[in-house]
Structure formats: C-alpha cells, structure tokens
Amino acid sequence: MMFKRLTFIITVILGTSILYAEENVKPAAENVSIGTTSPESDQQISEFSLAGYGEKGKKTWDLAGKSADIFDDVVKLKSIEGNLYGKDNVNLTADKGDFNKTEGKVHLEENVVIKTASGAELTTNSLDWDRKKQLVSTAEPVNIQKENMITTGVGIKGEPELNKITLEKEVKVEIAPDAAAKEKNPNSPSTIITCDGPLDVDYEKNIALFQKNVKVLRQDLEIYSDTMEVYFQKSGEAEKEAGASASIMGNKINKIFAKGNVKIVRGENLSYSDEATYNAIDKKITLTGSPKLFIYSTEDFNALAGD
C-alpha cells in the first residue's frame, strides 16, 4: 500500500478560508461494494484545521477535527470542534459532519452542542451552519438551557450566538426559581409555558413571543391564549426589584401580555377576556376586551346560608 504526505494551504483574505492539514494519505480505494454508487474520497487526512479571516486579518471562525475525507466539493469530518469569534464567542462540537467547500456551509451530526459566551447551551442531533448568512438551523428536536430557563422544541433557526431564535413547533419553556427565590422559599415552583409554535425569542431584548394554543402553568395559576408576549427581567433586575422573587410567575418574568381567547384559572375562579396583562412586580392582572369573571367561594356560599 502506497502512502504519501499531503499539505494544504489555501488562503484568501476577507471572508475566505484557510485549510491546514498534514498527514499520511492513502490512494482512493479501487473496490466498491455492490450497489454502492458513492465514490471513495480522493484523500484521507487527520488533524485538520480550517479557519476564516475578515478585515485586518482578524480570525472570524475556525473548524478542527481528528480526520477528514476530501471530495471535490465536500470534506467529510469526524470529531469536530468549531468556534465563532465576535461580539459573543460561540463554540460548536459534533461527532461528525460535512464542510461544503463551494458554499462554505457546515452540516453537523450526532451529539451536536452549541455553547455561547453568554451562558446558553443548545443540544440537538443535527445542525446546519451557514457561515455567510450567520444562521444555524435544524428540523430535529432541540434543547436550549440558559441560566434557569430550559427551552425545548422541534425545529429551530437563528443566530449562532442564540440571541435571536425561532422554534418551529412543540414548544415548552420551563423557568425554574433561581437561588435567591429558593433560599427565600425552598418550595418555590417552576413556571411552564407551552405552545404549538412557533416561538420567537430575542434574548437581547428579553422578549419571547409564543403562538398558537399558548398555556402557562404554575401551581394554582393557569393562563390560556392564542398568542402571548413574555417580557423577561434583565440580568440583575430580579435582585433589585423588591418582592420580585416572590411573584407568582417567577422572578425571571417581568410582564405577560396574552391576546386572543384569554382564559385565566386561579383555584376555582375563572376569568375570560380578549386580552390580559400580568405584571410580575405588583402581581396584578388586568383584563381588557369583554372581560368576564366567575368567582366560586365556599366561604361566600356559607355566609349567604347563615352559617
């Protein structure tokens, strides 16, 4: 079996890639299994490194791994680790994937993880990374954890930094009480919000828009609506706002605006309206648009009966 050493150096400034690799390379295999139409790779290398540079030679991203099969247009990779360098650095890892040399796109598969400098972590089974559009997407189930909030859904697209994302369907968001709330009340419950989707989240503006069959659950409180805007407190605000950690919606939520067929259940009491606004700071709910309130109280019935 013949071996030869191969060295790649491809350099273009402003948005172009640099590929460094040096390893023993085997000639393409001549035998192909019956029924197989895909050709073997032209070169096989290990310890590869791929990088992109922007203005003034500043590195904008890199991609590395333990091995690669190189075809005309695609490089198939194993044990991948990548980084994006910018306002919020991002680290990506996966067991394997493809790099399209022509389009500059990366497809990651198996144990895909994105970690951002802001503390968000996304896990999924496959992911497409479009470097030119600065977009990541997948049709697979995803799990995103950021501080005390866990978000799951099926299908996602958004910025690699995860500052702005859209989950397509089967959305569930669980907001757990933080350490301060648990210290004050060890039994502080979590808040769970579900919807059919999509869900649009802007972490920079601390806004989430839930759509289609939205439902909020927290102990004795339930809120239903067609759509719902949830405004989260900025980092540090929860500790500054007096009483916020004891609010019934959790100390990470500042305000909820529900719209369309709104139904609120608190114990045995029901309310209906076109719209409703919940303020977590003063713990008030304001109903607008044909509000109806139904109060069921055993004590009131007993009083009327003369007990």
C-alpha positions in Angstrom: 0.0 0.0 0.0 1.4 3.3 -1.0 1.4 6.3 1.3 2.3 9.9 0.6 2.3 13.1 2.7 -0.1 15.9 1.8 0.0 19.5 2.9 -2.9 22.0 2.2 -2.5 25.8 2.3 -5.4 27.8 0.9 -5.5 31.5 1.7 -7.8 34.3 0.6 -8.4 37.5 2.6 -11.8 38.9 3.7 -14.1 36.0 4.3 -12.1 33.2 2.8 -10.9 30.0 4.3 -7.6 28.7 5.3 -7.1 24.9 5.5 -4.1 23.4 7.1 -3.6 19.7 7.1 -0.6 17.4 7.0 -0.9 13.6 7.3 -0.3 10.3 5.6 -2.7 9.9 2.7 -3.9 6.7 1.2 -4.8 6.4 -2.6 -8.5 6.2 -3.3 -9.8 2.6 -2.9 -10.4 0.8 -6.2 -13.0 -1.7 -4.9 -16.6 -0.6 -4.4 -19.3 -2.7 -2.8 -22.1 -3.9 -5.0 -25.0 -1.4 -5.0 -22.8 1.5 -3.8 -22.7 4.5 -6.1 -20.8 7.0 -3.9 -17.0 7.1 -4.8 -14.3 6.9 -2.2 -12.6 10.1 -1.2 -9.6 11.3 -3.1 -7.6 12.0 0.1 -7.9 11.0 3.7 -6.2 13.2 6.3 -6.1 13.6 10.0 -5.6 16.5 12.4 -7.2 19.0 10.0 -7.8 22.7 10.7 -10.0 25.2 8.8 -10.2 28.9 9.5 -11.7 32.1 8.1 -10.4 35.6 8.4 -12.1 39.0 8.0 -10.9 42.6 7.9 -7.3 43.3 9.0 -6.6 39.6 9.2 -8.8 39.0 12.2 -9.9 35.4 12.7 -13.7 35.2 12.5 -14.2 31.4 12.8 -12.3 28.1 12.8 -13.1 24.4 12.5 -10.9 21.5 13.5 -11.2 17.7 13.9 -9.3 14.4 14.0 -9.9 13.2 10.5 -11.3 14.2 7.1 -12.3 12.5 3.8 -11.8 15.1 1.0 -14.0 15.0 -2.1 -14.3 17.6 -4.9 -16.9 19.8 -3.3 -17.2 18.3 0.2 -15.0 17.5 3.1 -16.4 14.8 5.5 -15.3 15.4 9.0 -15.1 13.5 12.3 -14.8 14.7 15.9 -15.5 18.3 15.1 -14.9 21.4 17.1 -15.6 24.9 15.8 -15.5 28.5 17.1 -17.1 31.8 16.0 -15.3 34.9 17.2 -17.3 38.1 17.5 -19.5 40.0 20.0 -20.4 36.8 21.7 -18.0 33.9 21.1 -19.6 30.6 20.2 -18.2 27.0 20.5 -19.7 24.2 18.4 -18.9 20.4 18.7 -20.2 17.3 17.0 -19.2 13.7 16.3 -19.2 14.2 12.5 -20.3 16.4 9.7 -19.7 17.8 6.2 -18.0 21.0 5.0 -19.1 22.3 1.6 -16.1 24.0 0.1 -18.1 25.7 -2.6 -21.0 27.1 -0.5 -19.0 27.4 2.8 -21.7 25.6 4.7 -21.2 23.2 7.5 -23.5 20.3 8.4 -23.0 18.7 11.9 -24.4 15.4 13.1 -24.6 13.4 16.3 -24.2 14.9 19.7 -24.2 18.5 18.4 -23.6 21.1 21.0 -23.5 24.9 20.8 -22.2 26.9 23.8 -22.2 30.7 23.9 -20.1 33.1 26.0 -23.4 34.4 27.5 -24.1 31.0 29.0 -26.6 29.5 26.6 -26.2 25.8 25.5 -28.1 24.1 22.7 -28.0 20.4 22.1 -29.5 18.5 19.1 -28.8 15.6 16.8 -28.0 17.5 13.6 -27.4 21.2 12.7 -26.7 23.2 9.5 -24.4 26.2 9.9 -24.5 28.8 7.1 -21.4 30.9 7.7 -22.2 33.6 5.1 -25.7 34.2 6.5 -24.6 33.6 10.1 -27.5 31.2 10.5 -27.9 27.9 12.3 -30.9 25.6 11.6 -32.3 22.1 12.1 -35.6 20.2 11.8 -34.6 18.0 14.7 -35.7 18.3 18.4 -33.6 20.8 20.3 -32.9 21.6 23.9 -31.6 25.1 25.0 -30.6 25.9 28.5 -29.8 29.4 29.6 -29.5 30.2 33.3 -32.7 29.0 35.0 -34.7 28.5 31.8 -34.9 25.3 29.7 -36.5 25.5 26.3 -37.3 22.6 24.1 -39.0 22.3 20.7 -38.8 20.7 17.2 -37.0 22.7 14.5 -35.0 25.9 15.0 -33.4 28.6 13.1 -31.5 31.6 14.4 -28.2 33.3 15.1 -25.2 31.1 16.1 -24.9 33.2 19.2 -28.6 32.2 20.0 -29.5 35.8 20.8 -32.4 35.6 18.3 -34.0 32.2 17.6 -37.3 30.7 16.3 -38.5 27.3 17.5 -40.9 25.9 14.9 -43.3 23.6 16.9 -44.0 21.6 20.1 -42.5 24.3 22.3 -42.0 24.0 26.0 -40.3 26.5 28.3 -39.6 25.7 31.9 -38.5 28.6 34.2 -37.1 27.4 37.5 -36.8 29.6 40.5 -33.3 31.0 41.0 -31.1 30.6 44.0 -32.4 33.7 45.7 -36.0 32.5 45.3 -35.2 29.0 46.6 -33.4 30.5 49.6 -36.5 32.5 50.5 -38.9 29.7 49.7 -37.4 26.2 49.1 -40.8 25.1 47.7 -40.9 27.8 45.0 -42.5 26.2 42.0 -41.4 26.4 38.4 -43.3 28.1 35.6 -44.1 26.1 32.5 -45.2 27.7 29.2 -46.1 25.6 26.2 -47.4 26.3 22.7 -47.9 24.7 19.3 -45.4 27.2 17.8 -43.7 29.0 16.5 -41.8 30.6 19.4 -39.7 33.7 18.7 -37.1 34.6 21.3 -35.0 37.7 21.5 -32.6 37.3 24.4 -31.0 40.7 23.9 -34.4 42.4 24.2 -35.7 39.8 26.8 -38.9 39.1 24.8 -40.5 35.9 23.8 -43.5 35.6 21.5 -45.5 32.3 21.9 -48.0 31.5 19.2 -50.9 29.0 18.8 -52.6 27.4 21.9 -50.4 29.0 24.5 -50.6 27.7 28.0 -49.0 28.9 31.3 -48.9 26.6 34.3 -47.8 27.5 37.8 -49.3 25.8 40.9 -52.8 27.4 41.3 -52.5 29.6 38.2 -53.2 28.8 34.6 -53.3 31.1 31.6 -54.5 30.2 28.1 -54.5 32.3 25.0 -53.9 32.3 21.2 -50.7 34.3 21.5 -48.6 35.6 24.3 -45.7 38.0 24.7 -43.5 37.3 27.7 -41.1 40.1 28.9 -38.2 38.8 31.0 -36.2 40.8 33.5 -32.8 41.8 32.5 -29.9 40.2 34.3 -29.6 41.7 37.8 -33.1 43.2 37.8 -34.6 40.4 39.8 -32.4 41.2 42.7 -33.1 44.9 42.5 -36.9 44.7 42.4 -38.3 44.4 45.9 -40.6 41.4 46.2 -39.9 40.2 42.7 -38.6 36.8 43.9 -41.9 36.1 45.5 -44.0 36.9 42.4 -46.4 34.2 41.3 -44.9 34.0 37.8 -41.3 33.6 39.0 -38.6 36.2 39.4 -37.3 36.0 35.8 -40.6 37.2 34.2 -41.4 40.9 34.3 -44.7 41.0 32.3 -47.0 38.8 30.3 -49.3 40.1 27.6 -51.9 37.5 26.5 -54.1 38.0 23.5 -57.0 36.1 21.9 -59.5 33.9 23.8 -57.8 34.5 27.1 -58.7 32.2 30.0 -57.2 32.5 33.4 -57.8 29.9 36.2 -56.8 30.6 39.8 -58.1 27.9 42.1 -61.8 27.6 41.4 -62.1 31.1 40.0 -62.2 31.7 36.2 -61.9 34.8 34.0 -62.3 35.3 30.3 -61.3 38.3 28.1 -59.9 39.3 24.7 -56.6 40.4 26.3 -54.9 40.2 29.6 -51.7 41.8 31.1 -49.9 40.4 34.1 -47.4 42.5 35.9 -45.0 40.4 38.0 -43.8 43.3 40.1 -47.1 44.3 41.6 -48.7 40.9 40.9 -51.7 42.4 39.2 -53.7 41.0 36.2 -55.6 43.5 34.0 -58.4 42.1 31.8 -59.5 44.1 28.7 -61.9 43.3 25.9 -65.3 41.9 27.2 -63.9 40.7 30.5 -65.9 38.1 32.5 -65.1 37.0 36.0 -66.5 33.9 37.7 -65.8 33.6 41.5 -66.6 30.4 43.3 -66.0 30.6 47.1 -67.3 28.1 49.6 -67.0 30.7 52.4 -69.3 33.1 50.4 -71.9 30.4 50.0 -71.8 29.6 53.7 -72.2 33.2 54.6 -75.3 33.5 52.4 -76.7 30.4 54.1 -76.3 31.9 57.6 -73.5 29.6 58.8 
